[in-house]
Amino acid sequence: MSQPICFGIIGFGWRAEAYLRIAKQLPHVFKISGIVVRNPAKYQEAAERWGLTLYETPHEMARHCDFLLVAVSKASVPAVLEELVSLQVPLLVETPPAFDEESLGIMSTFAEKNGQIQVAEQYPLQPHHIARTSLIQSGNLGQVHHVQASIAHGYHGISLIRNWLSLTEISCEIVARRFELPILEVPYRGRQVQDRIENEVQDIAMLSFRNGKSAVLDFTRSQYFSPLRQNRVLIRGSHGEIRDNEVTISLGTDVYDTYAIQRIQSGMEGSLGPLSLRELRAGQECMYRNPFPSAPFSDEELAMVEILTRMSTFVRENSPFYPLTEALKDVRLSLAIEKSITTQASVRI
């Protein structure tokens, strides 16, 4: 059995704690060497609770790590990366470090020179999205040329669109608009809500790519938290389509089949197993199998497990999975959508 991969974390926010929970559940796979924080005294109690070593500098911690996870604010990431690349240690960045055209240009030049940086983009690696990707790759849908995604905002949603359309070249025309809609108060991360109406913002963008493929990105932030706003997916191919979790494909001349992506769950009704996803099936085919069904992980956590697994492979075999150069393409498209919304005009990139 191989030794667990060792990594250290820069930053101690809520996302860092999510990785701590994962490593605690899978100590035979992942080991956290420590955490770097600016003010160790502030986090001493939390570090003792997690059984962690606190470091004042990344240089000190890096000696004990196979890679470093950067989990700081987006605005802080560029300076942190500039400091860390000199360590010659693979880096996993929790968010693409660009938030406007100027920072995008700077980081794009930086990314071209530093190939050891991968980005922890979880959405394409969530189980149901992996299952949809597997269906596309099976060829049953034929040629996929159109996607409608109402799942995540900004570059997160774009990463799904590019993944399902198999896009490496991003030249396109974008038309985007923003709307305000009333909604009952949203239970944002556990806050207490009452029967009050508040406003939410909905962004809708149409993307027409130069190769003839197209997409619609439609999202409102309350989808992350409110049961009143559900996610939606439409993936259209020449021989079939996926509508959320329903699949329709051609079986030949004037013969069709419709089936659902079914979730096989443990820990329900008479099951004595943990409350966890076991697999996702489409008809008779397994589209996703949980590699760690004994741990009670959410779908978000399973995506983070997959990120850590792929980062481990990157460290050992130098096989990139979502390099910073690719992540910045998604940021570029996201910024173009914002520009179209602001200018009320189409944008070409």
C-alpha positions as CSV (number, residue, x, y, z in Angstrom):
1,M,0.0,0.0,0.0
2,S,1.4,3.4,-1.0
3,Q,2.1,6.1,1.6
4,P,-0.4,8.9,2.1
5,I,0.3,12.0,0.1
6,C,1.4,14.8,2.4
7,F,0.3,18.4,1.9
8,G,0.3,21.7,3.8
9,I,-2.3,24.4,3.7
10,I,-1.8,28.2,3.3
11,G,-4.7,29.8,5.1
12,F,-7.3,28.7,7.7
13,G,-10.7,29.6,6.4
14,W,-13.9,27.5,6.0
15,R,-12.6,25.9,2.8
16,A,-9.4,24.8,4.5
17,E,-11.4,23.2,7.3
18,A,-13.3,21.2,4.6
19,Y,-10.0,19.7,3.5
20,L,-9.2,19.0,7.1
21,R,-12.4,17.0,7.6
22,I,-11.6,15.0,4.4
23,A,-8.1,14.2,5.6
24,K,-9.4,13.2,9.0
25,Q,-11.8,10.7,7.4
26,L,-9.1,9.3,5.1
27,P,-5.8,9.3,7.0
28,H,-4.5,6.4,5.0
29,V,-4.8,8.5,1.8
30,F,-4.1,12.1,2.8
31,K,-2.0,13.6,5.5
32,I,-1.9,17.3,6.3
33,S,1.6,18.4,7.4
34,G,0.5,21.7,8.8
35,I,-1.0,25.1,8.1
36,V,0.6,28.5,7.5
37,V,-1.2,31.5,9.1
38,R,-0.2,35.1,9.6
39,N,-1.1,35.2,13.2
40,P,-0.5,31.7,14.9
41,A,-1.8,32.9,18.3
42,K,-5.2,33.5,16.7
43,Y,-5.5,30.0,15.5
44,Q,-3.8,28.1,18.3
45,E,-7.0,26.7,19.8
46,A,-8.3,25.5,16.4
47,A,-4.9,24.0,15.6
48,E,-4.9,22.0,18.8
49,R,-8.5,20.8,18.1
50,W,-7.4,19.5,14.7
51,G,-4.0,18.2,16.0
52,L,-2.2,20.5,13.5
53,T,1.2,22.1,13.4
54,L,1.1,25.8,12.7
55,Y,3.9,27.4,10.6
56,E,4.8,31.1,10.2
57,T,6.3,30.7,6.7
58,P,5.6,28.4,3.7
59,H,9.3,27.7,3.4
60,E,9.5,26.0,6.7
61,M,6.4,23.8,6.0
62,A,7.3,23.0,2.4
63,R,10.1,20.7,3.6
64,H,7.5,18.3,5.0
65,C,5.0,18.4,2.0
66,D,4.5,16.8,-1.4
67,F,2.5,19.8,-2.4
68,L,1.0,23.0,-1.0
69,L,-2.7,24.0,-1.0
70,V,-3.3,27.7,-1.3
71,A,-6.7,28.6,0.4
72,V,-6.6,32.3,0.9
73,S,-8.7,35.1,-0.5
74,K,-8.7,35.7,-4.2
75,A,-7.1,39.1,-3.8
76,S,-4.3,37.6,-1.8
77,V,-3.5,34.7,-4.1
78,P,-1.2,36.5,-6.7
79,A,1.3,37.7,-4.0
80,V,1.2,34.3,-2.3
81,L,1.9,32.5,-5.6
82,E,4.8,34.8,-6.4
83,E,6.3,33.8,-3.1
84,L,5.7,30.1,-3.4
85,V,6.9,29.3,-6.9
86,S,10.5,29.8,-5.7
87,L,10.1,26.7,-3.5
88,Q,9.8,24.4,-6.5
89,V,6.9,22.6,-4.9
90,P,3.7,21.7,-6.8
91,L,0.8,24.1,-5.9
92,L,-2.9,23.5,-5.7
93,V,-4.8,26.9,-5.7
94,E,-8.3,27.0,-4.4
95,T,-9.5,29.8,-6.7
96,P,-8.1,31.3,-10.0
97,P,-6.1,34.4,-9.0
98,A,-7.7,36.9,-11.4
99,F,-10.6,39.3,-10.9
100,D,-10.2,42.0,-13.6
101,E,-8.5,42.4,-16.9
102,E,-5.3,43.7,-15.4
103,S,-4.9,40.8,-13.0
104,L,-5.9,38.4,-15.7
105,G,-3.1,39.6,-18.0
106,I,-0.5,39.5,-15.2
107,M,-1.5,36.0,-14.1
108,S,-1.7,34.7,-17.6
109,T,1.9,35.6,-18.2
110,F,2.8,34.1,-14.8
111,A,0.9,30.9,-15.5
112,E,2.7,30.3,-18.8
113,K,6.0,30.3,-16.9
114,N,4.9,28.1,-13.9
115,G,3.5,24.8,-14.9
116,Q,3.5,23.3,-11.4
117,I,0.2,25.1,-10.5
118,Q,-3.1,23.3,-10.6
119,V,-6.5,24.8,-9.6
120,A,-9.0,23.1,-7.3
121,E,-12.2,23.5,-9.5
122,Q,-14.7,21.2,-7.9
123,Y,-17.8,21.5,-10.1
124,P,-16.8,19.2,-13.1
125,L,-15.7,16.6,-10.5
126,Q,-19.0,16.4,-8.6
127,P,-20.5,13.0,-9.0
128,H,-23.5,13.9,-11.2
129,H,-21.4,16.0,-13.4
130,I,-18.8,13.2,-13.8
131,A,-21.7,10.9,-14.8
132,R,-22.9,13.4,-17.4
133,T,-19.4,13.7,-18.8
134,S,-19.1,9.9,-18.9
135,L,-22.3,9.8,-21.0
136,I,-20.9,12.3,-23.4
137,Q,-17.6,10.4,-23.7
138,S,-19.5,7.2,-24.3
139,G,-20.6,8.6,-27.7
140,N,-24.2,7.8,-27.1
141,L,-25.2,11.5,-27.5
142,G,-23.3,11.8,-30.8
143,Q,-21.7,15.2,-31.4
144,V,-22.5,17.6,-28.5
145,H,-22.8,21.2,-29.8
146,H,-25.0,22.9,-27.2
147,V,-25.1,23.2,-23.4
148,Q,-27.4,25.1,-21.1
149,A,-26.1,25.2,-17.5
150,S,-27.8,26.7,-14.5
151,I,-25.6,25.2,-11.8
152,A,-22.9,27.6,-10.7
153,H,-21.8,31.2,-11.2
154,G,-19.0,32.7,-13.2
155,Y,-16.0,30.6,-14.0
156,H,-17.4,27.7,-12.2
157,G,-20.3,27.5,-14.6
158,I,-18.0,28.2,-17.5
159,S,-15.7,25.3,-16.5
160,L,-18.7,22.9,-16.8
161,I,-19.7,24.3,-20.2
162,R,-16.2,24.0,-21.6
163,N,-15.8,20.5,-20.2
164,W,-19.1,19.3,-21.8
165,L,-18.4,21.0,-25.1
166,S,-14.8,19.8,-25.2
167,L,-13.6,23.3,-25.8
168,T,-9.9,24.3,-25.7
169,E,-10.3,27.3,-28.0
170,I,-12.5,30.0,-26.4
171,S,-13.0,32.5,-29.2
172,C,-16.6,33.5,-29.1
173,E,-19.3,36.2,-29.0
174,I,-21.1,36.8,-25.8
175,V,-24.4,38.5,-25.1
176,A,-25.3,38.8,-21.4
177,R,-27.9,40.5,-19.3
178,R,-28.7,40.9,-15.6
179,F,-32.1,40.9,-14.0
180,E,-33.5,41.5,-10.5
181,L,-36.2,39.2,-9.2
182,P,-38.1,38.9,-5.9
183,I,-37.6,35.9,-3.7
184,L,-38.4,34.9,-0.2
185,E,-35.5,35.5,2.2
186,V,-32.7,33.0,1.4
187,P,-31.2,30.8,4.2
188,Y,-27.6,31.9,3.5
189,R,-25.2,29.5,5.3
190,G,-27.5,28.8,8.2
191,R,-28.8,32.4,8.9
192,Q,-32.3,32.6,10.4
193,V,-34.9,33.6,7.8
194,Q,-38.4,35.1,8.0
195,D,-41.3,35.4,5.5
196,R,-39.8,38.5,3.9
197,I,-39.3,39.3,0.2
198,E,-35.8,40.3,-0.9
199,N,-34.2,40.8,-4.3
200,E,-31.9,38.4,-6.1
201,V,-29.8,38.9,-9.2
202,Q,-30.1,36.6,-12.2
203,D,-27.4,36.6,-14.9
204,I,-28.2,35.1,-18.3
205,A,-25.4,34.8,-21.0
206,M,-25.4,33.4,-24.5
207,L,-22.1,32.2,-25.8
208,S,-21.6,31.5,-29.6
209,F,-18.2,29.9,-30.2
210,R,-16.3,30.2,-33.4
211,N,-16.4,26.4,-34.1
212,G,-20.3,26.5,-34.2
213,K,-20.9,25.3,-30.6
214,S,-23.0,27.3,-28.3
215,A,-24.0,27.6,-24.6
216,V,-26.3,29.4,-22.2
217,L,-25.2,30.2,-18.7
218,D,-28.1,31.1,-16.4
219,F,-27.6,31.5,-12.7
220,T,-28.8,33.2,-9.6
221,R,-26.9,33.0,-6.3
222,S,-29.9,31.8,-4.3
223,Q,-29.6,28.5,-6.1
224,Y,-26.7,27.7,-3.8
225,F,-28.9,28.0,-0.7
226,S,-32.6,28.2,-1.4
227,P,-34.9,25.2,-2.0
228,L,-37.0,27.5,-4.1
229,R,-34.3,27.7,-6.8
230,Q,-33.2,24.4,-8.4
231,N,-30.3,23.7,-10.7
232,R,-30.9,22.8,-14.4
233,V,-28.8,21.1,-17.1
234,L,-29.4,20.6,-20.8
235,I,-26.7,18.9,-23.0
236,R,-27.8,18.4,-26.6
237,G,-26.0,16.0,-29.0
238,S,-26.8,14.9,-32.5
239,H,-28.0,11.5,-31.3
240,G,-29.5,12.4,-27.9
241,E,-29.6,14.8,-25.0
242,I,-29.4,15.0,-21.2
243,R,-32.1,17.0,-19.4
244,D,-31.0,17.2,-15.7
245,N,-30.9,13.5,-14.9
246,E,-33.0,12.2,-17.8
247,V,-31.3,10.8,-20.9
248,T,-32.8,10.2,-24.4
249,I,-30.7,8.6,-27.1
250,S,-31.2,7.1,-30.5
251,L,-31.0,3.3,-30.9
252,G,-31.2,3.3,-34.7
253,T,-33.7,4.3,-37.3
254,D,-36.8,5.7,-35.6
255,V,-36.0,3.8,-32.3
256,Y,-35.3,5.7,-29.1
257,D,-34.6,5.0,-25.4
258,T,-35.2,7.2,-22.4
259,Y,-33.7,6.4,-19.0
260,A,-32.6,8.3,-15.8
261,I,-29.3,8.8,-14.1
262,Q,-30.1,7.0,-10.8
263,R,-28.5,7.6,-7.5
264,I,-27.7,4.5,-5.5
265,Q,-27.4,5.6,-1.8
266,S,-26.2,3.7,1.3
267,G,-27.5,4.3,4.8
268,M,-31.1,4.6,3.9
269,E,-34.1,2.7,5.3
270,G,-32.8,-0.7,6.4
271,S,-29.2,-0.1,5.4
272,L,-26.7,-0.2,8.2
273,G,-24.0,1.4,6.1
274,P,-22.9,5.0,6.3
275,L,-25.1,7.7,4.7
276,S,-23.1,8.0,1.5
277,L,-23.4,7.8,-2.3
278,R,-22.4,4.4,-3.6
279,E,-22.7,4.9,-7.4
280,L,-24.6,6.6,-10.2
281,R,-26.1,4.5,-12.9
282,A,-27.6,5.3,-16.3
283,G,-29.6,2.3,-17.5
284,Q,-27.3,-0.7,-17.0
285,E,-24.1,1.3,-17.0
286,C,-22.3,2.6,-14.0
287,M,-21.4,6.3,-14.7
288,Y,-19.7,7.0,-11.3
289,R,-18.6,4.9,-8.4
290,N,-17.7,6.4,-5.1
291,P,-14.0,5.4,-4.3
292,F,-14.6,5.8,-0.6
293,P,-18.2,4.7,0.2
294,S,-17.4,4.0,3.9
295,A,-17.0,7.7,4.5
296,P,-20.1,9.9,4.8
297,F,-19.1,12.5,2.3
298,S,-21.4,15.0,0.6
299,D,-21.1,15.4,-3.2
300,E,-19.1,18.6,-2.7
301,E,-16.7,16.7,-0.5
302,L,-16.4,13.9,-3.0
303,A,-15.4,16.4,-5.6
304,M,-12.7,17.7,-3.2
305,V,-11.5,14.2,-2.7
306,E,-11.2,13.8,-6.4
307,I,-9.2,17.0,-6.6
308,L,-6.8,15.7,-4.0
309,T,-6.6,12.4,-5.7
310,R,-5.8,14.0,-9.1
311,M,-3.3,16.3,-7.4
312,S,-1.6,13.3,-5.9
313,T,-1.3,11.8,-9.4
314,F,0.0,15.1,-10.7
315,V,2.8,15.1,-8.0
316,R,3.8,11.5,-8.7
317,E,3.3,11.3,-12.5
318,N,3.3,15.0,-13.7
319,S,-0.1,14.6,-15.3
320,P,-2.0,17.9,-15.1
321,F,-5.8,17.9,-14.6
322,Y,-6.8,21.6,-14.5
323,P,-3.7,23.8,-14.8
324,L,-3.8,27.5,-14.1
325,T,-3.6,28.3,-17.8
326,E,-6.9,26.5,-18.4
327,A,-8.5,28.0,-15.3
328,L,-7.7,31.5,-16.5
329,K,-9.5,30.8,-19.8
330,D,-12.7,30.3,-17.7
331,V,-12.0,33.5,-15.9
332,R,-11.5,35.3,-19.2
333,L,-15.0,34.2,-20.4
334,S,-16.5,35.1,-17.0
335,L,-15.0,38.6,-17.2
336,A,-16.4,38.9,-20.8
337,I,-19.8,38.1,-19.5
338,E,-19.5,40.8,-16.9
339,K,-18.4,43.3,-19.5
340,S,-21.4,42.4,-21.7
341,I,-23.7,43.0,-18.7
342,T,-22.1,46.3,-17.9
343,T,-22.0,47.7,-21.4
344,Q,-25.3,46.2,-22.6
345,A,-23.6,45.1,-25.7
346,S,-22.1,42.0,-27.3
347,V,-18.5,41.1,-26.5
348,R,-16.1,39.2,-28.8
349,I,-13.0,37.5,-27.5
